[in-house]
Amino acid sequence: MKLLLKLIFFSCIFYSCTSEQLAVSEYDTHLMQNIERVSPTGDITSFILPEDGDYTPLKQEPTNPMTPEKVALGKLLFFETGLGADAVKEVGKFTYSCGTCHVPAKGFMPGTVQGIADGGIGFGLDGESRARFHLYEEDELDTQGARPLSLLNAGFMTNTSWSGAFGAGYANEGTEDQWGVNTPTEVNHLGLAGLESQNIEGLHLHRMKFNREIAEEYGYKEMYDNVFSEFPEEERYSLTTTSFAISAYIRSLLPNQAPFQNWLKGDMTAMTIKEKRGAILFFDKAGCVNCHKGPGLNNQNFFAIGVKDLYETGEAFATGPDDLRNLGRGGFTGKDEDLYKFKVPQIYNMKDSPFYFHGSSKRSLKEVVEYFNEAVVENENVNKNISAFFRPLSLTEEEVEDLTQFLETGLFDPNLNRYMPTEILSGKCFPNNDVLSQVQMGCE
């Protein structure tokens, strides 16, 4: 606690805190004690996210070190609709980007139940109006059988996707015999980390294209020459280097302006009393920290909690009861003990995209809290491997409200649009470029 108070003191010197910000209440003291008890370092600093531009604490791929220039390139490419050149229909070309399904204002998640890239139409203000384009058959749509994960705090993850299938090391050591068997994970044989592996595969999967001609046409060549000068020219303008830049950008996405982060850095007024009570529960009685750990409040472990699958919403395309993604980690490893286990997601900025879990089965954070509080499996197909952490929490109604408030607003960074470019080099509309999106976003 003495170390913590010193941290607050020096933080306030740096951030010019007021006397009110220095005042520590009983709720602050209680929360500090709870965090210190579960912190791997014994103090609250282990939950502080890096500042923007500080890449050192992040889990980087050794062959793809982060630089400001690479992150800046990735920021443009992530939203570049000019990459969507391999759409299955002419009308779909150059109409979508990575930002179509990972919307900053939605916590870098889709604005709807299921993300639709090629084959979708419309956007609304923040992706909430994305729909199937009637000219596409269902099996022609670029959709997935599980809701896309948030990209925030991905820089703390070593293996990516709900099943952790991408990435050659860490959780996937010993799974080599399954690479490419049931899942498109042959890319793991390149020996790269999860983000690079998934993005190489993802750019192909999502029907994107990049080469020297595109680099020259849109004006990216000089940036590629600068960022990837170590690559021979014949390999420099490719989906591999493009994935490297996008991966670097994704690692930079840190919700470090959330009230909880400001509180951790010494501003005792950053959170309301209700948020503090909820945080106290998060780190103690509710047991959320058992799974949501570290600065990213995420985890590389996999747990079965028995939620419904995406096809059961009745609002998703091209998925069903036989979708391999319904099996979670087990669909990748082929092991019975991994069935229905899904990776622990990060939980910052969840309130603005009201679809939760891999199957979008809950529509508010209060429903999520109530589900864990009651601990009754909702998916009748999941009858094994349920996590020992999934047990009734005995939270009162007031405690449910407090914990919900912490999740909704205490962990909410209000300024994620700082991670969007003001324009992309092709000059096209972004993150979508179909006619309806252009009208809805006012970028005709």
C-alpha positions as CSV (number, residue, x, y, z in Angstrom):
1,M,0.0,0.0,0.0
2,K,2.9,2.4,0.8
3,L,4.3,1.7,-2.7
4,L,0.8,2.4,-4.2
5,L,0.5,5.7,-2.4
6,K,3.9,6.7,-3.6
7,L,2.8,5.8,-7.1
8,I,-0.3,8.0,-6.7
9,F,1.8,10.9,-5.4
10,F,4.3,10.8,-8.2
11,S,1.6,10.3,-10.8
12,C,-0.1,13.4,-9.5
13,I,3.1,15.4,-9.8
14,F,3.3,14.3,-13.4
15,Y,-0.3,14.8,-14.2
16,S,-0.8,17.9,-12.1
17,C,-3.5,16.4,-9.9
18,T,-5.8,18.5,-7.7
19,S,-6.3,18.1,-4.0
20,E,-9.5,16.3,-4.8
21,Q,-7.7,13.8,-7.0
22,L,-5.3,13.1,-4.2
23,A,-8.1,12.3,-1.7
24,V,-8.3,8.6,-1.1
25,S,-11.7,7.3,0.0
26,E,-12.5,4.0,1.8
27,Y,-13.6,2.6,-1.6
28,D,-10.2,3.5,-3.1
29,T,-8.4,1.8,-0.2
30,H,-10.6,-1.3,-0.5
31,L,-10.1,-1.5,-4.3
32,M,-6.3,-1.0,-3.9
33,Q,-6.1,-3.8,-1.5
34,N,-8.1,-6.1,-3.7
35,I,-5.9,-5.4,-6.7
36,E,-2.7,-5.8,-4.8
37,R,-3.9,-9.2,-3.5
38,V,-4.3,-10.6,-7.0
39,S,-1.5,-8.7,-8.8
40,P,1.4,-10.8,-9.9
41,T,3.7,-8.0,-8.8
42,G,1.9,-7.1,-5.6
43,D,0.9,-3.7,-6.7
44,I,-1.6,-2.0,-9.0
45,T,0.9,-1.1,-11.7
46,S,0.6,-4.5,-13.3
47,F,-2.9,-3.5,-14.6
48,I,-1.8,-0.2,-16.2
49,L,-1.9,-0.2,-20.0
50,P,1.1,1.3,-21.9
51,E,0.7,4.9,-23.2
52,D,0.2,5.3,-26.9
53,G,3.5,4.8,-28.7
54,D,5.0,2.7,-25.9
55,Y,5.4,-0.7,-27.6
56,T,7.9,-2.2,-25.3
57,P,5.4,-4.1,-23.0
58,L,3.6,-5.7,-25.9
59,K,4.1,-9.2,-27.1
60,Q,5.6,-8.5,-30.5
61,E,6.6,-10.9,-33.3
62,P,10.5,-10.9,-33.4
63,T,10.5,-10.7,-37.2
64,N,8.0,-7.8,-37.1
65,P,9.1,-5.2,-34.6
66,M,6.7,-2.3,-34.1
67,T,7.8,1.1,-35.2
68,P,5.8,4.4,-35.5
69,E,6.1,4.3,-39.3
70,K,4.9,0.7,-39.5
71,V,1.9,1.4,-37.2
72,A,1.0,4.5,-39.3
73,L,1.1,2.3,-42.4
74,G,-1.0,-0.3,-40.8
75,K,-3.5,2.3,-39.7
76,L,-4.1,3.3,-43.3
77,L,-4.2,-0.3,-44.6
78,F,-6.7,-1.4,-41.9
79,F,-9.3,1.0,-43.3
80,E,-8.2,0.9,-47.0
81,T,-11.2,-0.2,-49.1
82,G,-9.0,-0.3,-52.1
83,L,-7.6,-3.6,-50.9
84,G,-11.0,-5.4,-51.5
85,A,-10.1,-6.3,-55.0
86,D,-10.9,-10.0,-55.0
87,A,-14.6,-9.8,-54.1
88,V,-16.6,-12.6,-55.7
89,K,-18.8,-10.1,-57.6
90,E,-17.8,-7.0,-59.5
91,V,-20.3,-4.9,-57.5
92,G,-18.5,-5.9,-54.3
93,K,-15.0,-4.9,-55.3
94,F,-13.4,-2.1,-53.3
95,T,-16.4,-1.8,-50.9
96,Y,-15.0,-3.2,-47.6
97,S,-12.0,-3.1,-45.3
98,C,-10.8,-4.6,-42.0
99,G,-12.7,-1.7,-40.4
100,T,-16.0,-2.9,-41.8
101,C,-16.2,-5.6,-39.1
102,H,-13.9,-4.0,-36.5
103,V,-15.4,-0.6,-35.9
104,P,-13.6,1.8,-33.5
105,A,-16.8,3.3,-32.1
106,K,-18.0,-0.3,-31.4
107,G,-14.9,-1.3,-29.5
108,F,-13.3,-2.6,-32.7
109,M,-16.1,-5.1,-33.1
110,P,-19.0,-5.3,-35.6
111,G,-22.0,-3.0,-35.1
112,T,-24.3,-6.0,-35.7
113,V,-24.7,-9.6,-34.6
114,Q,-22.3,-10.9,-37.3
115,G,-19.7,-9.1,-39.3
116,I,-20.2,-9.1,-43.1
117,A,-17.3,-7.9,-45.4
118,D,-17.7,-8.9,-49.0
119,G,-21.4,-9.3,-49.7
120,G,-22.6,-6.8,-47.2
121,I,-24.1,-3.4,-47.9
122,G,-24.6,-0.3,-45.8
123,F,-23.0,0.9,-42.6
124,G,-25.1,3.5,-40.8
125,L,-23.2,5.7,-38.4
126,D,-21.1,3.0,-36.8
127,G,-21.7,-0.2,-38.6
128,E,-25.1,-0.9,-37.0
129,S,-26.9,-0.9,-40.4
130,R,-24.7,-3.5,-42.1
131,A,-26.8,-6.0,-44.0
132,R,-26.6,-8.7,-46.6
133,F,-26.5,-7.4,-50.2
134,H,-29.4,-9.1,-52.1
135,L,-27.2,-9.8,-55.1
136,Y,-25.2,-12.3,-53.0
137,E,-26.2,-15.8,-52.3
138,E,-25.7,-16.8,-48.7
139,D,-22.8,-19.1,-49.5
140,E,-21.1,-16.2,-51.3
141,L,-21.0,-14.0,-48.2
142,D,-17.8,-13.3,-46.4
143,T,-19.0,-14.0,-42.9
144,Q,-17.8,-16.2,-40.0
145,G,-19.6,-18.6,-37.7
146,A,-18.5,-16.7,-34.5
147,R,-18.7,-13.1,-33.6
148,P,-15.4,-11.3,-34.3
149,L,-13.4,-10.5,-31.2
150,S,-12.5,-7.0,-30.2
151,L,-9.0,-6.0,-31.3
152,L,-8.3,-3.9,-28.3
153,N,-5.4,-5.2,-26.1
154,A,-4.6,-7.8,-28.7
155,G,-1.0,-6.8,-28.2
156,F,-1.0,-8.9,-25.0
157,M,-2.1,-12.1,-26.8
158,T,0.2,-14.7,-28.3
159,N,-2.4,-16.9,-30.1
160,T,-5.4,-15.4,-31.8
161,S,-9.1,-16.2,-32.6
162,W,-11.6,-17.7,-30.2
163,S,-10.0,-21.1,-30.5
164,G,-6.4,-19.7,-30.3
165,A,-5.7,-21.5,-33.5
166,F,-3.3,-19.0,-35.0
167,G,0.3,-18.7,-34.0
168,A,3.1,-21.2,-34.0
169,G,4.2,-21.0,-30.3
170,Y,2.9,-20.7,-26.8
171,A,-0.6,-22.3,-26.6
172,N,-0.1,-24.1,-29.9
173,E,3.2,-25.8,-29.1
174,G,2.5,-29.5,-29.5
175,T,-0.5,-29.0,-31.9
176,E,1.5,-29.1,-35.1
177,D,-0.3,-32.2,-36.3
178,Q,-3.5,-30.3,-36.4
179,W,-2.3,-27.3,-38.4
180,G,-4.4,-27.2,-41.6
181,V,-6.4,-30.4,-40.7
182,N,-9.8,-28.9,-39.8
183,T,-8.9,-25.2,-39.8
184,P,-7.1,-22.9,-42.3
185,T,-4.0,-22.9,-40.1
186,E,-1.3,-24.1,-42.5
187,V,0.1,-20.6,-42.1
188,N,1.3,-21.5,-38.6
189,H,4.2,-23.4,-40.3
190,L,5.7,-20.0,-41.1
191,G,6.6,-19.9,-37.4
192,L,5.0,-16.5,-36.8
193,A,2.9,-15.1,-33.8
194,G,-0.8,-15.2,-33.8
195,L,-1.6,-11.8,-35.2
196,E,0.8,-12.1,-38.2
197,S,-0.5,-15.7,-38.9
198,Q,-4.1,-14.8,-38.7
199,N,-3.8,-11.6,-40.7
200,I,-1.9,-13.4,-43.5
201,E,-4.7,-16.0,-43.7
202,G,-7.3,-13.3,-43.1
203,L,-6.3,-11.1,-46.0
204,H,-6.7,-14.1,-48.3
205,L,-9.9,-15.2,-46.6
206,H,-11.5,-11.7,-46.8
207,R,-10.7,-11.5,-50.5
208,M,-8.1,-8.7,-50.3
209,K,-5.2,-8.1,-52.7
210,F,-2.0,-6.1,-52.6
211,N,0.9,-5.9,-55.0
212,R,3.4,-3.4,-56.5
213,E,0.8,-2.1,-59.0
214,I,-1.7,-1.4,-56.2
215,A,1.1,0.2,-54.1
216,E,2.0,2.5,-56.9
217,E,-1.6,3.3,-57.9
218,Y,-2.7,4.3,-54.4
219,G,0.5,5.9,-53.3
220,Y,1.7,3.4,-50.7
221,K,5.0,2.4,-52.5
222,E,7.1,5.0,-50.7
223,M,5.8,3.9,-47.3
224,Y,6.4,0.2,-48.1
225,D,9.9,1.1,-49.3
226,N,10.6,2.8,-46.0
227,V,9.0,0.4,-43.6
228,F,10.0,-2.9,-45.3
229,S,13.3,-2.0,-46.8
230,E,14.8,-5.3,-45.5
231,F,12.4,-7.2,-47.8
232,P,13.6,-7.9,-51.4
233,E,11.6,-5.8,-53.8
234,E,9.9,-8.9,-55.3
235,E,8.5,-9.7,-51.8
236,R,8.0,-6.2,-50.4
237,Y,4.6,-5.3,-51.8
238,S,2.6,-8.4,-50.7
239,L,-0.1,-9.6,-48.4
240,T,2.6,-10.8,-46.0
241,T,4.1,-7.3,-45.5
242,T,0.6,-5.9,-45.5
243,S,-0.3,-8.3,-42.7
244,F,2.8,-7.2,-40.8
245,A,1.8,-3.6,-40.9
246,I,-1.8,-4.3,-39.9
247,S,-0.6,-6.5,-37.1
248,A,1.7,-3.7,-35.8
249,Y,-1.3,-1.3,-35.9
250,I,-3.6,-3.8,-34.1
251,R,-1.1,-4.2,-31.3
252,S,-1.1,-0.4,-30.8
253,L,-4.9,-0.3,-30.0
254,L,-4.9,0.4,-26.2
255,P,-7.9,1.7,-24.3
256,N,-5.6,3.6,-21.9
257,Q,-7.9,6.6,-21.5
258,A,-10.6,4.6,-19.7
259,P,-11.6,5.9,-16.2
260,F,-10.2,2.8,-14.5
261,Q,-6.8,3.4,-16.2
262,N,-6.8,7.0,-15.1
263,W,-7.6,5.8,-11.5
264,L,-4.8,3.4,-11.6
265,K,-2.5,6.2,-12.6
266,G,-3.4,8.3,-9.6
267,D,-6.6,10.2,-10.4
268,M,-8.9,9.1,-7.5
269,T,-11.8,11.1,-9.0
270,A,-11.7,9.3,-12.4
271,M,-14.3,6.7,-11.3
272,T,-17.6,7.2,-9.6
273,I,-18.4,5.5,-6.3
274,K,-20.6,3.1,-8.2
275,E,-17.8,2.2,-10.6
276,K,-15.4,1.7,-7.7
277,R,-17.9,-0.6,-5.9
278,G,-18.1,-2.6,-9.1
279,A,-14.4,-2.7,-9.5
280,I,-14.1,-4.0,-5.9
281,L,-16.4,-6.8,-6.8
282,F,-14.5,-7.5,-10.1
283,F,-11.3,-8.1,-8.2
284,D,-12.9,-10.0,-5.3
285,K,-16.3,-11.5,-4.7
286,A,-17.4,-11.7,-8.4
287,G,-14.1,-13.4,-9.3
288,C,-13.9,-11.8,-12.8
289,V,-10.1,-11.4,-12.3
290,N,-9.7,-15.1,-12.2
291,C,-10.0,-15.0,-16.0
292,H,-9.6,-11.4,-17.0
293,K,-6.1,-10.7,-16.0
294,G,-3.2,-8.3,-16.6
295,P,-3.3,-4.9,-18.1
296,G,-5.5,-6.1,-21.0
297,L,-8.0,-7.9,-18.8
298,N,-7.7,-10.8,-21.1
299,N,-6.1,-14.2,-21.0
300,Q,-4.5,-16.9,-23.2
301,N,-6.5,-19.6,-21.5
302,F,-9.7,-21.3,-22.7
303,F,-12.9,-22.0,-20.8
304,A,-16.3,-23.5,-21.4
305,I,-19.2,-21.5,-20.0
306,G,-22.0,-23.0,-22.0
307,V,-23.3,-20.1,-24.0
308,K,-25.3,-20.4,-27.2
309,D,-23.8,-20.4,-30.7
310,L,-24.1,-17.7,-33.4
311,Y,-26.5,-19.7,-35.6
312,E,-29.0,-19.9,-32.7
313,T,-29.6,-16.1,-32.8
314,G,-31.6,-16.6,-36.1
315,E,-29.8,-13.5,-37.4
316,A,-26.6,-15.0,-38.8
317,F,-25.7,-16.2,-42.3
318,A,-23.7,-19.2,-43.5
319,T,-23.4,-21.0,-40.2
320,G,-25.3,-23.7,-38.4
321,P,-25.2,-26.5,-35.9
322,D,-22.3,-28.2,-37.7
323,D,-20.1,-25.2,-37.8
324,L,-16.7,-26.2,-36.4
325,R,-16.4,-22.9,-34.6
326,N,-19.1,-24.0,-32.2
327,L,-16.6,-26.5,-30.7
328,G,-14.2,-23.7,-29.6
329,R,-10.7,-24.8,-28.9
330,G,-11.7,-28.4,-29.5
331,G,-12.6,-27.7,-33.1
332,F,-8.9,-26.8,-33.7
333,T,-7.0,-29.4,-31.5
334,G,-9.4,-32.3,-32.0
335,K,-9.2,-33.1,-28.3
336,D,-12.2,-34.0,-26.3
337,E,-11.0,-32.1,-23.3
338,D,-10.9,-28.9,-25.3
339,L,-14.5,-29.0,-26.6
340,Y,-16.6,-25.9,-26.1
341,K,-13.7,-23.9,-24.6
342,F,-13.2,-20.4,-25.9
343,K,-10.4,-17.9,-25.3
344,V,-10.9,-15.3,-22.6
345,P,-11.7,-12.0,-24.4
346,Q,-10.6,-8.5,-23.3
347,I,-13.5,-6.5,-21.9
348,Y,-12.7,-2.8,-22.4
349,N,-15.2,-0.7,-24.4
350,M,-17.9,-3.4,-24.6
351,K,-20.9,-1.2,-24.0
352,D,-21.2,0.2,-27.5
353,S,-21.5,-3.1,-29.3
354,P,-24.4,-4.8,-27.5
355,F,-23.7,-8.4,-28.6
356,Y,-21.7,-10.6,-26.3
357,F,-19.9,-13.9,-26.3
358,H,-18.9,-15.8,-29.4
359,G,-22.5,-16.4,-30.3
360,S,-23.9,-12.9,-29.6
361,S,-26.3,-14.6,-27.2
362,K,-26.5,-11.7,-24.8
363,R,-27.5,-8.2,-25.7
364,S,-26.5,-6.1,-22.6
365,L,-23.6,-6.2,-20.1
366,K,-26.2,-6.6,-17.3
367,E,-27.4,-9.8,-19.0
368,V,-23.7,-11.0,-19.1
369,V,-23.3,-10.3,-15.4
370,E,-26.6,-12.0,-14.5
371,Y,-25.5,-15.0,-16.6
372,F,-22.3,-15.4,-14.6
373,N,-24.2,-14.7,-11.3
374,E,-26.7,-17.4,-11.9
375,A,-24.3,-19.8,-13.6
376,V,-26.9,-21.9,-15.5
377,V,-25.6,-23.3,-18.8
378,E,-27.8,-22.0,-21.7
379,N,-26.5,-24.2,-24.5
380,E,-28.0,-27.7,-24.2
381,N,-25.3,-29.0,-26.5
382,V,-22.5,-28.1,-24.0
383,N,-22.6,-30.8,-21.4
384,K,-18.9,-31.2,-20.6
385,N,-15.8,-29.2,-19.7
386,I,-17.7,-26.4,-18.0
387,S,-15.2,-24.2,-16.1
388,A,-14.9,-24.6,-12.4
389,F,-15.0,-20.8,-12.3
390,F,-18.6,-20.9,-13.7
391,R,-20.5,-21.2,-10.5
392,P,-23.2,-19.0,-8.8
393,L,-21.7,-15.8,-7.4
394,S,-24.4,-14.8,-5.0
395,L,-24.3,-11.2,-6.0
396,T,-27.2,-9.0,-4.8
397,E,-29.2,-6.9,-7.3
398,E,-27.3,-3.8,-6.2
399,E,-24.0,-5.6,-6.7
400,V,-25.1,-6.7,-10.2
401,E,-25.8,-3.1,-10.9
402,D,-22.4,-1.9,-9.5
403,L,-20.4,-4.5,-11.4
404,T,-22.3,-3.7,-14.6
405,Q,-21.6,0.0,-14.2
406,F,-17.8,-0.7,-13.8
407,L,-17.9,-2.8,-17.0
408,E,-19.9,-0.3,-19.0
409,T,-18.3,3.0,-18.0
410,G,-15.3,2.3,-15.8
411,L,-13.6,0.3,-18.6
412,F,-14.7,2.6,-21.4
413,D,-12.2,4.7,-23.4
414,P,-14.2,7.5,-25.0
415,N,-11.6,8.4,-27.6
416,L,-11.0,5.3,-29.7
417,N,-11.5,7.4,-32.9
418,R,-7.9,8.6,-32.4
419,Y,-7.0,5.2,-33.9
420,M,-8.7,6.1,-37.2
421,P,-7.1,8.0,-40.1
422,T,-8.6,11.1,-41.4
423,E,-8.3,9.8,-45.0
424,I,-6.8,6.8,-46.8
425,L,-4.4,7.1,-49.7
426,S,-6.7,5.7,-52.4
427,G,-9.1,8.5,-51.6
428,K,-12.0,6.1,-51.4
429,C,-14.7,6.1,-48.8
430,F,-13.9,4.1,-45.7
431,P,-14.3,1.9,-43.8
432,N,-17.0,0.9,-46.4
433,N,-17.3,2.1,-50.0
434,D,-20.5,0.6,-51.3
435,V,-23.1,3.1,-52.6
436,L,-25.4,2.9,-49.6
437,S,-22.5,3.3,-47.1
438,Q,-21.3,6.3,-49.0
439,V,-24.7,7.9,-48.6
440,Q,-25.1,6.9,-44.9
441,M,-21.6,8.1,-44.0
442,G,-21.8,11.3,-46.1
443,C,-18.7,10.6,-48.2
444,E,-20.2,10.4,-51.7
